[in-house]
Structure formats: structure tokens, C-alpha cells
Amino acid sequence: MGTVLAVVFGGMIICLFFQFARQEYLEAYYEEIVLDVESRLEWARALNKFPFGMRSQLEVCQERLGHAKRLWGDNRWYLAYETACESQEAMDSAQDLYTSHYRYTQKS
């Protein structure tokens, strides 16, 4: 009986170790994306004018970032990382819209 309990306890310890390792692996990448998106959202809030479509991309970005943070808090790390990547893609689209609009207005 003691051997069975020792094996079960050892298995639980190993599972917890792997779970912690997966979280640690993703945490650096996740935090980097979150900091990047948050800083670019601050940049966007400082703008006076928005080209067509940029505001909706920023809303999508902010919504996905909030969702990613909730998922991370619920210990759903892979899904949180993927959602944070989607938020970063939405921010990239918003910045592309701003850049193309800026270039167009500079040529005119």
C-alpha cells in the first residue's frame, strides 16, 4: 500500500513539474508580447486622428489582450499565448493602416 501511494505521489510531483516547466517556457514570450501591445496601445491613445479602420483594429487588439490576460489567470497558458499573438497581429494591422495613411498624406 505504501508503495502505491509513493508511486502516485511521485507521479503527481512529476506532473506538477512538467506543468510548471510549460508555464515558465511560455511566460517570457507571453510577457514580451503583452508589454509590446500595451506600449503600442499607449502610443495609439496619444494620437489625435485615426485613419479609417484603425480604431476598430485597436478595439479588437484591446479586447483580445484582455481575453489573453484572463486566460493566463485561469492557467490556460497556450491559449493565452495564442490570443496575445492575435492581439499583436491586430495591433500590427492598426499600425500598418496608420503608416500607409501617413505616407499617403506626406505625398499629397
C-alpha positions in Angstrom: 0.0 0.0 0.0 2.8 2.3 0.9 4.5 1.6 -2.5 1.3 2.5 -4.4 1.0 5.8 -2.5 4.7 6.6 -3.2 4.2 5.9 -6.9 1.1 8.0 -7.1 2.7 10.8 -5.1 5.8 10.7 -7.4 3.6 10.8 -10.5 1.8 13.8 -9.2 5.1 15.6 -8.4 6.3 14.9 -12.0 3.1 16.2 -13.5 3.3 19.4 -11.5 6.9 19.8 -12.5 6.0 19.5 -16.2 3.1 21.9 -15.8 5.4 24.4 -14.1 8.0 24.0 -16.9 5.4 24.6 -19.6 4.3 27.8 -17.9 7.9 29.0 -17.4 8.6 28.3 -21.1 5.7 30.4 -22.4 5.8 33.1 -19.7 8.8 35.0 -21.2 7.3 35.1 -24.7 3.8 36.0 -23.3 5.1 38.8 -21.2 7.1 40.2 -24.1 4.0 40.3 -26.3 1.8 41.8 -23.7 4.3 44.6 -22.9 4.7 45.3 -26.7 1.0 45.5 -27.3 0.3 47.6 -24.2 3.1 50.1 -25.1 1.7 50.4 -28.6 -1.8 50.9 -27.3 -0.5 53.8 -25.2 1.1 55.2 -28.4 -2.3 54.9 -30.2 -4.2 56.7 -27.3 -1.9 59.7 -27.8 -2.9 60.1 -31.4 -5.4 62.8 -32.5 -6.5 61.4 -35.8 -7.2 57.8 -36.8 -7.3 56.6 -40.4 -10.3 54.6 -41.5 -10.4 51.2 -39.9 -7.6 51.8 -37.3 -9.9 52.4 -34.4 -11.7 49.1 -34.9 -8.4 47.3 -35.1 -7.3 48.9 -31.8 -10.6 47.8 -30.2 -10.0 44.2 -31.4 -6.4 44.4 -30.1 -7.5 45.6 -26.7 -10.3 43.1 -26.4 -8.0 40.2 -27.3 -5.3 41.4 -24.9 -7.9 41.5 -22.1 -9.0 38.0 -23.0 -5.4 36.7 -23.1 -4.8 38.1 -19.6 -8.0 36.4 -18.3 -6.9 33.1 -19.8 -3.4 33.4 -18.3 -5.0 34.0 -14.9 -7.1 30.8 -15.5 -3.9 28.8 -16.1 -4.7 28.3 -19.8 -1.2 29.3 -20.9 -1.1 28.1 -24.5 -4.5 29.6 -25.3 -3.5 32.9 -23.6 -0.2 33.0 -25.6 -2.1 32.4 -28.9 -4.7 35.1 -28.0 -1.9 37.5 -27.1 -0.3 36.8 -30.6 -3.7 37.6 -32.2 -3.8 40.8 -30.3 -0.3 41.7 -31.5 -1.4 40.9 -35.1 -4.4 43.3 -34.7 -2.0 46.0 -33.5 0.3 45.4 -36.4 -2.7 45.9 -38.7 -3.6 49.1 -37.0 -0.1 50.4 -37.3 0.1 49.4 -40.9 -3.1 51.4 -41.5 -1.6 54.4 -39.7 1.7 54.2 -41.6 0.1 53.9 -45.0 -2.2 56.8 -44.3 0.8 58.9 -43.1 2.8 58.1 -46.2 -0.2 58.9 -48.4 -0.7 62.3 -46.7 3.0 63.1 -46.9 3.0 62.5 -50.7 0.0 64.8 -51.2 
